[in-house]
């Protein structure tokens, strides 16, 4: 096994000025690609040679950048004085102008984000800028077929050197020769390429040459065995602890309701295991009236009581029996008083069911395993100093490796009735590309019956899935991979094994510059290729290629930074080190910000010691880092439970970019002002775009109603002086005094104001990986502290370590060497 290298923060900065500093006392503003309205030019936009669209695009783009550097100055702002740095509307990600074939070759940020949209040409410049270079990739993001076309012919043109796939950024030397944009090797265009598509002579018509993301129907040599059926194993805790949260009953109802929506063809199958003091299997046979129960209490060596073929049931053939089974399962376990938990033995039993077959194992846990394989002991608070974020035993991670080798993933749904030691048990997800879901008792008194769990499990069961995936990331000359972040097995320097793919899975990658980048190619190329099996048994390869311009000027690098991607990559670096030392993880976050500021300030001559200058492009980075340090994952608060902390860390590794950023720094909106002036129509759908407010009490008016989107939770805060008319329209009660102190839903009433607010909340939830429950909070209620703790700017509500201003003061002191 090759160990995954932990992420590291950028090395110590080199001394000296950055690039060419402006005249003393002056500031500069630069706009990259001025001819494209600030957007990167479309591939081929400036090229006269139709065989070389990408090279012409990026080369001319670099010329435009140099012109912009001479004509404009980088706009620096003093964030100590300008406290409102959050833009009122989300900044649109730069996209190429136009709608012709050249405009679609730039990567869609929904599935690939680069921390830097301009890459330094040397390792020294990268170290000097002190910004991490990396990617955030959603390899299985579901997109319209027009964005990711499926190529069904069997001709996949690949470089004979680095094995990169044909892509929009290759150079055609003539109609029969092309040059790879990653390793620069000259290759022959095979005759079969033209035979497969008579239009191939016109390169602009080929999807692989005009789209940055395509899927190929893989040929037979890409398949090592016939695709097995989609197999699902559900491992459900049936103990007194699970009964207290209604686990067996709720899971049974949701499984029964979504049985026919499980991804797969007519061969799909499921298996059910329950566990407590022992492991119980359920065998389904065609001539039986009901399934047969087999209880195994020998936990030293948990074997299958009958052949696995009898324990895996075909969903189509046994649909009626399965529906009846799920109705009876809660009754069978409703009176259980068992307190013992043999989770590890149950996972071993599940492994035997998927061994050699692959598939997905779903574990539901409500208590800590205390008997059998992988048994744990609850930590003694008297002997435990500080948060315990590392695993107590290696059993579950070892099992994760076994599952990976057998093409099976393990996902865990945990319920915090009592401590679970999630840091240990969630290890079974680590190498199997699994995910962790956790429901704290603060969310709902009966967690398994809450709307959040119901919607999460329904989404989980019905979302698309890919099996037996292998992902390889190829980099162009001079660029290398330093670390990967996420749940998978790092098989080689650039290869990841992922037994399952899901649309929400996000892979973090830290890159570095090994050699000076060649000047003849003023851009780098990165290509992700994911080979996987669809739930219907098709073997496909998804190929995504991006090209990023390069520059020898540090100001261009600063201007091209993507603050959200930078924040999340740093968060993943910190997540990898937090189990060893939470203090080191926090220090790494702060150091990254301090070094970046120092680096930028060295390029500005004559800076006042009372100022903290940053480029406009990075103005929100200290704000987001404040949110990161105050997050449950990294907070120094002693009142937090270990399982809550661990889940916070897992979320940073699992959530897609948008929802992860709202988890780090919540979005706040005024609902009382929501009206037609905040709406636009997109593809015949009404879209709401209210002004985004800083997450601070300063922005809360007693006469207003506000929505705080904290990523995994919504809060609706209601001021004490809100007009009765608004209260009636939104909550169907006559006044503020008539409102309940807490409420977990927003009524939908027949009036424009209520329809608008409910539509806006639905819009925010639409593309979330996890369902965010909503809590109504009166300004005078005791429960309002839960919302106030997420107001990052203030920092004086219990769990927060820093206010935004305090963090800025610390940064100013550290970056100025005081």
KEMAR-85485 format. One record per residue (C-alpha): x, y, z; chain. Coordinates in steps of 0.001 Angstrom, whole numbers. Example, Ala and Ser with C-alpha at 12.3 -4.5 7.8 and 13.67 -1.06 7.14 Angstrom:
2
> 12300/-4500/7800/A .
> 13670/-1060/7140/A .
//
This chain:
818
> 0/0/0/A .
> 1254/3421/-863/A .
> 639/5882/1919/A .
> -1156/9058/1018/A .
> 1053/12047/1570/A .
> -408/14628/3930/A .
> -991/18072/2494/A .
> 1526/20696/3379/A .
> 1295/24423/3352/A .
> 3394/26398/876/A .
> 7069/26444/1905/A .
> 8726/29452/3500/A .
> 8651/32569/1384/A .
> 11739/33775/-389/A .
> 12932/37272/378/A .
> 13044/40071/-2105/A .
> 10516/41997/-4143/A .
> 7915/40346/-6307/A .
> 8136/41054/-10000/A .
> 8460/44740/-10743/A .
> 7018/46903/-7950/A .
> 5030/50016/-8853/A .
> 6335/53488/-8066/A .
> 6407/54332/-4344/A .
> 3049/55232/-2888/A .
> 1116/54130/-5956/A .
> -1308/51272/-6446/A .
> -2067/49394/-9605/A .
> -5100/47750/-11113/A .
> -4922/45056/-13734/A .
> -7631/43415/-15710/A .
> -6692/40132/-17285/A .
> -7971/39716/-20835/A .
> -9245/43311/-21271/A .
> -10529/42576/-24789/A .
> -12824/39885/-23364/A .
> -14428/42081/-20764/A .
> -12316/40641/-17974/A .
> -12986/37040/-18996/A .
> -10441/34554/-20349/A .
> -10642/34559/-24147/A .
> -12392/31654/-25790/A .
> -10124/29021/-27358/A .
> -9383/30046/-30898/A .
> -10793/33528/-30422/A .
> -7594/35134/-31701/A .
> -6240/32238/-33762/A .
> -6111/32419/-37559/A .
> -5286/28719/-37892/A .
> -8350/26493/-37374/A .
> -6058/23570/-36554/A .
> -4633/25419/-33526/A .
> -7559/26958/-31606/A .
> -6290/26500/-28067/A .
> -2692/27535/-28605/A .
> -3754/30676/-30440/A .
> -6213/31489/-27680/A .
> -3855/31193/-24766/A .
> -872/32799/-26529/A .
> -2937/35832/-27483/A .
> -4415/35833/-23981/A .
> -917/36207/-22556/A .
> -227/39120/-24887/A .
> -3411/40790/-23711/A .
> -2375/40202/-20104/A .
> 956/41917/-20661/A .
> -813/44866/-22281/A .
> -3188/45052/-19350/A .
> -300/45073/-16901/A .
> 1139/48130/-18635/A .
> -2167/49983/-18847/A .
> -3798/49250/-15506/A .
> -2818/49086/-11839/A .
> -3806/46442/-9348/A .
> -6522/47801/-7094/A .
> -5458/47349/-3484/A .
> -7822/47930/-579/A .
> -7175/48493/3109/A .
> -9308/45834/4803/A .
> -8744/47413/8232/A .
> -10756/50409/7037/A .
> -13069/48803/4488/A .
> -14939/46326/6656/A .
> -17726/45431/4200/A .
> -15785/43359/1704/A .
> -18443/40790/808/A .
> -19914/41496/-2651/A .
> -23708/41985/-2567/A .
> -24089/39320/-5242/A .
> -21991/36181/-5785/A .
> -19193/36964/-8199/A .
> -19846/35089/-11449/A .
> -17085/32694/-12343/A .
> -15302/33998/-15451/A .
> -16578/32353/-18615/A .
> -15545/32955/-22198/A .
> -17778/35288/-24194/A .
> -19751/34101/-27174/A .
> -21627/30895/-27857/A .
> -19784/29316/-30769/A .
> -17708/26123/-30663/A .
> -14697/27916/-29187/A .
> -16607/29244/-26190/A .
> -17429/25874/-24657/A .
> -13888/24575/-24343/A .
> -13179/26280/-21023/A .
> -13854/24051/-18020/A .
> -17156/24508/-16236/A .
> -16382/25517/-12625/A .
> -19199/23246/-11452/A .
> -16882/20260/-11853/A .
> -13352/21706/-11875/A .
> -12070/24687/-9849/A .
> -8464/25840/-9817/A .
> -7177/27855/-6871/A .
> -5210/30000/-9329/A .
> -6544/31107/-12694/A .
> -3042/32315/-13560/A .
> -184/29950/-12686/A .
> 3358/31110/-11798/A .
> 5979/30074/-14330/A .
> 8511/28970/-11692/A .
> 8575/27178/-8358/A .
> 10309/30197/-6829/A .
> 7474/32510/-7857/A .
> 4882/30043/-6543/A .
> 6702/29887/-3200/A .
> 6983/33664/-3137/A .
> 3283/34296/-3785/A .
> 2394/31965/-908/A .
> -902/30895/-2472/A .
> -1586/27155/-2800/A .
> -1851/25755/-6311/A .
> -4455/23051/-6631/A .
> -7760/21787/-7964/A .
> -11167/20839/-6614/A .
> -12730/18234/-8899/A .
> -16217/16740/-8891/A .
> -15467/13784/-11176/A .
> -19081/12528/-11335/A .
> -20949/15828/-11327/A .
> -24247/15392/-13166/A .
> -24482/17857/-16041/A .
> -26713/18159/-19136/A .
> -25751/15975/-22085/A .
> -24998/19130/-24049/A .
> -22219/19940/-21553/A .
> -20773/16427/-21319/A .
> -21524/14653/-24624/A .
> -21296/10862/-24804/A .
> -19047/9599/-27614/A .
> -20204/6128/-28581/A .
> -17743/5286/-31355/A .
> -14803/3172/-30226/A .
> -12044/5454/-31526/A .
> -10303/7095/-28575/A .
> -7308/9072/-29824/A .
> -4593/9171/-27155/A .
> -1031/10403/-26939/A .
> 1489/7613/-27426/A .
> 3737/9218/-24804/A .
> 1746/10270/-21736/A .
> -1519/8553/-22813/A .
> -3495/11804/-22558/A .
> -6798/11906/-24420/A .
> -7621/14107/-27398/A .
> -8830/17480/-26126/A .
> -9484/21055/-27319/A .
> -5992/22237/-26381/A .
> -3934/19934/-28603/A .
> -2139/21450/-31608/A .
> -2689/20136/-35117/A .
> 490/20289/-37171/A .
> -1472/19133/-40219/A .
> -4555/17022/-40841/A .
> -2723/13813/-39858/A .
> -414/14938/-37044/A .
> -1128/16514/-33677/A .
> 981/17607/-30741/A .
> 37/16686/-27188/A .
> -540/19686/-24922/A .
> 726/17797/-21849/A .
> 4004/16154/-22949/A .
> 4440/17907/-26370/A .
> 4915/14622/-28247/A .
> 3963/14567/-31935/A .
> 1363/11886/-32713/A .
> -302/10491/-35796/A .
> -4056/10878/-36220/A .
> -5262/7304/-36843/A .
> -7190/6634/-40028/A .
> -9967/5106/-37960/A .
> -10575/8548/-36473/A .
> -11818/9786/-39847/A .
> -13571/6539/-40715/A .
> -15618/6666/-37508/A .
> -16943/10135/-38360/A .
> -16914/11486/-41927/A .
> -17018/15020/-40503/A .
> -13741/14530/-38629/A .
> -11798/16454/-41283/A .
> -13521/19516/-39850/A .
> -12058/19340/-36362/A .
> -14519/21868/-35006/A .
> -17361/19348/-35222/A .
> -15748/16747/-32970/A .
> -17033/16805/-29348/A .
> -13655/15828/-27906/A .
> -12078/18830/-29658/A .
> -14686/21415/-28739/A .
> -15793/20365/-25231/A .
> -13547/20313/-22194/A .
> -15537/17409/-20706/A .
> -16652/14345/-22653/A .
> -17545/10737/-21946/A .
> -16444/7771/-24022/A .
> -18174/4429/-24186/A .
> -15139/2362/-23204/A .
> -14025/-520/-25466/A .
> -13735/-4096/-24200/A .
> -10069/-3822/-23277/A .
> -11084/-1311/-20581/A .
> -13161/-4005/-18845/A .
> -11547/-6736/-16737/A .
> -14793/-8655/-16150/A .
> -18458/-8576/-17157/A .
> -20244/-5815/-15239/A .
> -21811/-7310/-12098/A .
> -25297/-6277/-10948/A .
> -25718/-3203/-8772/A .
> -25565/-4675/-5250/A .
> -26670/-2860/-2091/A .
> -26210/-4094/1478/A .
> -27987/-2333/4355/A .
> -26562/-2888/7852/A .
> -29032/-1609/10469/A .
> -28460/-1368/14210/A .
> -31343/-2950/16167/A .
> -30656/-2064/19808/A .
> -32390/-97/22535/A .
> -30373/2975/21477/A .
> -31553/2717/17875/A .
> -35145/2230/19017/A .
> -35009/5482/20978/A .
> -34475/7399/17731/A .
> -36875/5273/15677/A .
> -34042/4044/13456/A .
> -35344/642/12283/A .
> -38845/1951/11617/A .
> -37752/5042/9699/A .
> -35107/3260/7619/A .
> -37590/519/6738/A .
> -40194/3036/5560/A .
> -37712/4967/3413/A .
> -36239/1810/1878/A .
> -39690/455/1064/A .
> -40741/3734/-549/A .
> -37589/4033/-2687/A .
> -37014/367/-3445/A .
> -37709/650/-7167/A .
> -35732/3897/-7440/A .
> -32399/2308/-6495/A .
> -30040/2790/-9464/A .
> -29514/-371/-11486/A .
> -30930/-2567/-14216/A .
> -33177/-5596/-13817/A .
> -30348/-7462/-12041/A .
> -30034/-5071/-9080/A .
> -30124/-6752/-5696/A .
> -30192/-5863/-2003/A .
> -29264/-7614/1230/A .
> -30376/-6746/4768/A .
> -28398/-7267/7989/A .
> -29439/-6179/11467/A .
> -27093/-6243/14434/A .
> -27021/-5819/18190/A .
> -25762/-8594/20466/A .
> -25379/-10709/17329/A .
> -25681/-10465/13552/A .
> -28995/-11359/11877/A .
> -29285/-12272/8182/A .
> -32457/-12489/6105/A .
> -32713/-15053/3292/A .
> -35266/-14692/499/A .
> -36361/-17716/-1537/A .
> -38824/-17899/-4390/A .
> -40972/-20614/-2844/A .
> -41070/-19055/641/A .
> -43952/-17029/2030/A .
> -41617/-14807/4043/A .
> -37853/-14416/4466/A .
> -35987/-16708/6832/A .
> -34049/-15161/9758/A .
> -30591/-16497/10687/A .
> -29065/-15196/13912/A .
> -25302/-15568/14339/A .
> -23983/-14974/17846/A .
> -20467/-16312/17282/A .
> -18684/-13008/16868/A .
> -15161/-14414/16770/A .
> -15671/-15544/13189/A .
> -18867/-14260/11614/A .
> -19602/-16486/8631/A .
> -22584/-16568/6300/A .
> -25230/-19022/7517/A .
> -26434/-19789/3972/A .
> -24968/-19162/479/A .
> -24697/-15470/-377/A .
> -27017/-16020/-3351/A .
> -29899/-16552/-888/A .
> -29025/-13398/1074/A .
> -28895/-11112/-1966/A .
> -32401/-10668/-3328/A .
> -33369/-9403/-6781/A .
> -35432/-6254/-6325/A .
> -37692/-6808/-9355/A .
> -38460/-10454/-8607/A .
> -39043/-10014/-4862/A .
> -40567/-6539/-4752/A .
> -43781/-7574/-2986/A .
> -41969/-9738/-436/A .
> -39505/-6921/263/A .
> -42299/-4393/846/A .
> -43949/-6815/3289/A .
> -40587/-7472/4937/A .
> -39972/-3761/5567/A .
> -43407/-3483/7155/A .
> -42635/-6322/9574/A .
> -38997/-5516/10414/A .
> -39797/-2672/12895/A .
> -42310/-4919/14642/A .
> -39728/-7667/15079/A .
> -37336/-5295/16853/A .
> -39742/-2880/18576/A .
> -39375/-4434/22043/A .
> -35622/-5027/22001/A .
> -33717/-4140/25165/A .
> -30289/-5046/23820/A .
> -27543/-2612/24702/A .
> -24612/-4480/23140/A .
> -23377/-3481/19706/A .
> -21285/-5696/17386/A .
> -20872/-3202/14532/A .
> -17420/-4484/13531/A .
> -18686/-8061/13169/A .
> -21675/-6855/11144/A .
> -19332/-4983/8781/A .
> -17263/-8155/8360/A .
> -20469/-10019/7475/A .
> -21370/-7354/4917/A .
> -17901/-7695/3408/A .
> -18547/-11374/2737/A .
> -21714/-10471/838/A .
> -19953/-8030/-1514/A .
> -16637/-9913/-1769/A .
> -15900/-10534/-5436/A .
> -19095/-8730/-6450/A .
> -18627/-5118/-5388/A .
> -21395/-2642/-4716/A .
> -22292/-424/-1781/A .
> -22698/-1072/1953/A .
> -24804/1353/4019/A .
> -24333/1273/7798/A .
> -26781/2779/10294/A .
> -25252/3284/13763/A .
> -26784/4662/16982/A .
> -24287/3502/19630/A .
> -20635/2659/20059/A .
> -19574/-924/19234/A .
> -18631/-2680/22475/A .
> -18464/-6392/21577/A .
> -17070/-8495/18748/A .
> -14574/-7379/16151/A .
> -13690/-3684/16337/A .
> -15100/-3269/19861/A .
> -14351/138/21427/A .
> -14391/1683/24869/A .
> -15788/5075/25690/A .
> -13006/7544/26470/A .
> -12609/8643/30083/A .
> -13022/12442/30196/A .
> -10730/12562/33243/A .
> -7801/11159/31252/A .
> -8540/12825/27915/A .
> -6923/16213/27348/A .
> -8492/18263/24610/A .
> -10483/16972/21636/A .
> -9824/13416/20471/A .
> -9934/13444/16676/A .
> -7746/10443/15857/A .
> -8918/6823/15612/A .
> -8845/4639/18750/A .
> -8139/1520/16675/A .
> -7079/674/13145/A .
> -9713/-2029/12573/A .
> -12169/96/10591/A .
> -9564/1619/8275/A .
> -8198/-1872/7624/A .
> -11693/-2998/6703/A .
> -11925/-2/4373/A .
> -8916/-1283/2435/A .
> -10512/-4722/2156/A .
> -13678/-3193/737/A .
> -11684/-1113/-1741/A .
> -9908/-4191/-3050/A .
> -13309/-5797/-3651/A .
> -14814/-2732/-5404/A .
> -17259/-1913/-2600/A .
> -17881/1380/-796/A .
> -19100/1833/2781/A .
> -21214/4808/3890/A .
> -22099/5469/7542/A .
> -25218/7148/8954/A .
> -24572/7949/12615/A .
> -27062/9124/15267/A .
> -25671/10900/18308/A .
> -27870/9578/21093/A .
> -24611/8878/22897/A .
> -20935/9002/21849/A .
> -20197/6921/18715/A .
> -16426/7479/18428/A .
> -17033/8651/14884/A .
> -13309/9329/14511/A .
> -12790/5552/14613/A .
> -15885/4005/13041/A .
> -15960/6433/10097/A .
> -12550/5061/9136/A .
> -14404/2341/7224/A .
> -15308/5060/4680/A .
> -11785/6401/4184/A .
> -10343/4168/1461/A .
> -13666/2872/130/A .
> -14800/6291/-1217/A .
> -17579/6296/1358/A .
> -19313/9214/3045/A .
> -20333/10027/6619/A .
> -23719/11384/7674/A .
> -24259/12396/11283/A .
> -27345/13545/13165/A .
> -26767/15178/16527/A .
> -29402/15106/19242/A .
> -29469/18903/18917/A .
> -31000/18552/15468/A .
> -34141/16698/16521/A .
> -35240/14789/19635/A .
> -36001/11775/17436/A .
> -33233/12157/14882/A .
> -34119/9270/12590/A .
> -37645/10641/12218/A .
> -36535/14143/11329/A .
> -37106/15585/7881/A .
> -33380/16044/7424/A .
> -32587/12328/7694/A .
> -35576/11395/5529/A .
> -34486/13688/2713/A .
> -30782/12839/3034/A .
> -31439/9104/2827/A .
> -33890/9504/-54/A .
> -31357/11569/-2001/A .
> -28629/9058/-1153/A .
> -30687/6079/-2347/A .
> -31872/7592/-5620/A .
> -28931/9694/-6853/A .
> -26831/8369/-9770/A .
> -23975/6059/-8864/A .
> -20865/4795/-10621/A .
> -19057/1571/-9734/A .
> -15450/335/-9899/A .
> -13962/3749/-10667/A .
> -10322/4567/-11337/A .
> -9283/8204/-11649/A .
> -6011/9454/-13124/A .
> -4890/13086/-13172/A .
> -2324/14025/-15816/A .
> -343/17270/-15657/A .
> 1608/19049/-18369/A .
> 5372/19389/-18276/A .
> 6731/21148/-15195/A .
> 3650/20537/-13000/A .
> 3398/17660/-10532/A .
> 948/16348/-7953/A .
> 1876/16833/-4312/A .
> -1174/15509/-2424/A .
> -4732/14268/-2844/A .
> -7505/14945/-325/A .
> -10706/12948/97/A .
> -11969/9403/611/A .
> -10304/6963/-1799/A .
> -7250/4750/-2065/A .
> -4192/6524/-3455/A .
> -2871/3704/-5649/A .
> -90/5533/-7437/A .
> 1424/8963/-7878/A .
> -1508/10087/-10029/A .
> -4065/7255/-9687/A .
> -6998/6933/-7278/A .
> -9191/3876/-6671/A .
> -12817/4755/-5900/A .
> -15204/1780/-5584/A .
> -18195/4143/-5886/A .
> -18775/7512/-7505/A .
> -21569/9871/-6578/A .
> -22399/13337/-7947/A .
> -21464/15049/-4674/A .
> -17983/13514/-4316/A .
> -15240/16151/-4492/A .
> -11517/15422/-4802/A .
> -8940/17957/-3639/A .
> -5517/18076/-5309/A .
> -2459/20084/-4288/A .
> -80/20774/-7169/A .
> 3405/22199/-7375/A .
> 5771/23557/-10021/A .
> 8794/21296/-10425/A .
> 10503/22885/-13414/A .
> 10323/26280/-15052/A .
> 7350/26200/-17390/A .
> 8226/26494/-21084/A .
> 7733/29946/-22571/A .
> 6580/28589/-25924/A .
> 3471/27280/-24195/A .
> 2174/30089/-21961/A .
> -344/27824/-20251/A .
> -487/24550/-18334/A .
> -2871/21692/-19053/A .
> -4470/19314/-16579/A .
> -6543/16309/-17558/A .
> -8701/14125/-15337/A .
> -9811/10728/-16699/A .
> -12289/8606/-14719/A .
> -13030/5053/-15844/A .
> -16193/3700/-14224/A .
> -19205/1424/-14681/A .
> -22692/2944/-14822/A .
> -25493/1439/-12748/A .
> -26780/-116/-15978/A .
> -23507/-1930/-16631/A .
> -21885/349/-19250/A .
> -18161/967/-18911/A .
> -17396/4634/-19567/A .
> -14503/7070/-19354/A .
> -15140/10699/-18411/A .
> -12346/13010/-19564/A .
> -12054/16612/-18369/A .
> -9283/18917/-19607/A .
> -8486/22468/-18543/A .
> -5854/24952/-19658/A .
> -4684/27686/-17278/A .
> -2578/30671/-18443/A .
> 839/31251/-16870/A .
> 2678/34426/-15927/A .
> 6045/35462/-14528/A .
> 4392/38430/-12767/A .
> 3210/37850/-9190/A .
> 503/40513/-9512/A .
> -1167/38435/-12212/A .
> -1127/35441/-9877/A .
> -2742/37427/-7058/A .
> -5356/38865/-9415/A .
> -6251/35418/-10723/A .
> -6801/33760/-7343/A .
> -10112/31987/-6714/A .
> -10696/32725/-3017/A .
> -13325/30015/-2549/A .
> -11104/27322/-4044/A .
> -8115/28582/-2015/A .
> -10181/28475/1188/A .
> -11392/24936/576/A .
> -7992/23579/-399/A .
> -6449/25071/2755/A .
> -9383/23618/4731/A .
> -8603/20166/3354/A .
> -4940/20526/4214/A .
> -5930/21455/7754/A .
> -8420/18584/7913/A .
> -5679/16071/7121/A .
> -3505/17348/9987/A .
> -6237/18026/12589/A .
> -6463/14425/13933/A .
> -2769/14600/14857/A .
> -2818/18143/16238/A .
> -5733/20560/16188/A .
> -3359/23357/17230/A .
> -1101/22670/14235/A .
> -4093/22678/11897/A .
> -5214/26064/13212/A .
> -1703/27457/13039/A .
> -1388/26250/9452/A .
> -4531/28138/8439/A .
> -3331/31370/10043/A .
> 220/31004/8697/A .
> -1066/30562/5144/A .
> -2982/33853/5410/A .
> -113/35752/7071/A .
> 2436/34596/4499/A .
> 160/35555/1625/A .
> -277/39061/3049/A .
> 3434/39477/3631/A .
> 4151/38398/106/A .
> 1702/40871/-1372/A .
> 2848/43742/826/A .
> 6475/43280/-233/A .
> 5358/44245/-3727/A .
> 3900/47575/-2566/A .
> 6423/50280/-1798/A .
> 5663/52948/773/A .
> 2850/51114/2550/A .
> 1585/52790/5718/A .
> 2070/50739/8904/A .
> -1546/51482/9846/A .
> -2885/49767/6722/A .
> -3475/46136/5802/A .
> -3539/46111/2013/A .
> -4786/43213/-85/A .
> -5671/42990/-3766/A .
> -9385/43215/-4465/A .
> -9348/39601/-5654/A .
> -8293/38420/-2168/A .
> -10324/40866/-91/A .
> -12698/38175/1224/A .
> -9991/35611/2013/A .
> -9398/36812/5639/A .
> -13178/36793/6132/A .
> -13452/33172/4936/A .
> -10432/32125/7013/A .
> -12124/33656/10082/A .
> -15109/31437/9363/A .
> -12823/28431/8960/A .
> -11111/28952/12309/A .
> -14468/29438/14065/A .
> -15990/26347/12464/A .
> -16935/23419/14689/A .
> -14117/21484/12979/A .
> -11325/23767/14282/A .
> -12838/25748/17149/A .
> -10976/25692/20477/A .
> -14245/25643/22446/A .
> -14188/22979/25168/A .
> -17967/22536/25062/A .
> -17975/20780/21675/A .
> -18434/17007/21477/A .
> -15826/14932/19681/A .
> -18350/13445/17249/A .
> -19536/16928/16264/A .
> -15952/17995/15581/A .
> -15172/14879/13569/A .
> -18301/15291/11476/A .
> -17312/18895/10779/A .
> -13970/17656/9461/A .
> -15659/15002/7326/A .
> -17980/17613/5816/A .
> -15030/19700/4631/A .
> -13729/16608/2825/A .
> -17106/15643/1367/A .
> -19183/18685/481/A .
> -19115/20256/-2997/A .
> -17629/23740/-3231/A .
> -20831/25777/-2957/A .
> -22297/24065/91/A .
> -18891/23791/1770/A .
> -18354/27535/1446/A .
> -21754/28268/3012/A .
> -20786/25907/5834/A .
> -17576/27921/6367/A .
> -19062/31394/5890/A .
> -22879/31545/5925/A .
> -24901/33635/3487/A .
> -27396/36067/5035/A .
> -30341/37688/3243/A .
> -33170/40062/4212/A .
> -36462/38251/3608/A .
> -38728/41196/4428/A .
> -37374/43030/1350/A .
> -37644/40073/-1051/A .
> -39604/41225/-4074/A .
> -39809/41410/-7845/A .
> -36740/43655/-8050/A .
> -34669/40685/-6841/A .
> -35889/38270/-9515/A .
> -34669/37232/-12938/A .
> -35903/34566/-15325/A .
> -33482/31811/-16312/A .
> -34677/29156/-18739/A .
> -38301/29973/-17903/A .
> -37631/29600/-14154/A .
> -37909/32519/-11745/A .
> -34592/33031/-9939/A .
> -34196/35131/-6781/A .
> -31039/37185/-6222/A .
> -31420/39271/-3045/A .
> -28481/41250/-1683/A .
> -26074/39146/369/A .
> -25257/40618/3778/A .
> -22230/40214/6018/A .
> -22810/37581/8709/A .
> -22996/40064/11570/A .
> -25461/41330/14158/A .
> -24829/44806/12728/A .
> -26879/43786/9687/A .
> -29863/42590/11750/A .
> -32585/45203/12155/A .
> -35284/44705/14828/A .
> -37856/45470/12137/A .
> -36543/42823/9725/A .
> -36657/39099/9013/A .
> -33433/37435/7876/A .
> -32412/34090/6436/A .
> -29005/32661/7362/A .
> -27893/29852/5030/A .
> -25188/28046/7021/A .
> -24654/25253/4504/A .
> -26166/22407/6506/A .
> -28743/24505/8412/A .
> -31105/27398/7657/A .
> -32070/29929/10317/A .
> -34898/32440/9946/A .
> -34351/35252/12466/A .
> -37381/37406/13293/A .
> -36906/40859/14825/A .
> -39157/42090/17624/A .
> -40392/45116/15694/A .
> -41451/43417/12465/A .
> -44688/44805/11069/A .
> -47732/42657/11860/A .
> -48620/42612/8168/A .
> -45358/40827/7364/A .
> -45794/38419/10291/A .
> -49277/37482/9081/A .
> -48113/36988/5457/A .
> -45177/34753/6350/A .
> -46173/32905/9513/A .
> -49985/33073/9647/A .
> -50071/34524/13180/A .
> -51223/37989/14175/A .
> -48087/39423/15827/A .
> -44528/38765/16962/A .
> -45799/37807/20440/A .
> -47929/35036/18915/A .
> -44935/33353/17251/A .
> -43651/30152/18854/A .
> -40141/30450/20332/A .
> -38872/27824/17883/A .
> -40332/26213/14798/A .
> -38717/23860/12291/A .
> -40704/24715/9180/A .
> -41757/27705/7110/A .
> -45473/27701/6250/A .
> -46451/28086/2595/A .
> -49372/30512/2436/A .
> -51399/31877/-457/A .
> -49887/35325/-732/A .
> -47013/36720/-2868/A .
> -44652/37324/48/A .
> -44925/33761/1372/A .
> -44608/32239/-2094/A .
> -41470/34307/-2796/A .
> -39752/33366/479/A .
> -40573/29662/141/A .
> -39433/29652/-3488/A .
> -36152/31278/-2497/A .
> -35475/28674/205/A .
> -36314/25910/-2272/A .
> -33922/27497/-4774/A .
> -31086/27475/-2228/A .
> -31720/23820/-1386/A .
> -31985/22647/-4972/A .
> -28339/21764/-5578/A .
> -27269/20826/-2054/A .
> -25652/17486/-1295/A .
> -27199/17479/2191/A .
> -30653/18640/3174/A .
> -30469/21730/5376/A .
> -33229/21830/8007/A .
> -34813/25191/8747/A .
> -35241/26694/12209/A .
> -37300/29795/12925/A .
> -35725/31887/15686/A .
> -37390/34727/17546/A .
> -34981/37518/18481/A .
> -35887/37137/22159/A .
> -35807/33334/22345/A .
> -33232/31368/24317/A .
> -32466/29255/21241/A .
> -31290/32280/19238/A .
> -27708/31602/20353/A .
> -27515/28717/17870/A .
> -27885/31152/15010/A .
> -25768/33874/16587/A .
> -22863/31402/16866/A .
> -22777/31267/13056/A .
> -22402/35045/12660/A .
> -18719/34841/11800/A .
> -17966/38561/11878/A .
> -18938/39028/15531/A .
> -17074/36261/17337/A .
> -18625/36766/20762/A .
> -21332/34124/20851/A .
> -19799/31183/22721/A .
> -18119/28865/20231/A .
> -16211/31415/18169/A .
> -12529/32037/18822/A .
> -12128/35171/16711/A .
> -14229/38025/15518/A .
> -13379/39174/12013/A .
> -11851/42384/13363/A .
> -9754/40515/15930/A .
> -8469/38197/13222/A .
> -7584/41187/11036/A .
> -5708/42736/13942/A .
> -3746/39546/14430/A .
> -2978/39349/10725/A .
> -1848/42983/10665/A .
> 460/42458/13595/A .
> 1919/39212/12211/A .
> 2306/40381/8613/A .
> 4013/43628/9640/A .
> 6449/41771/11904/A .
> 5280/43455/15102/A .
//
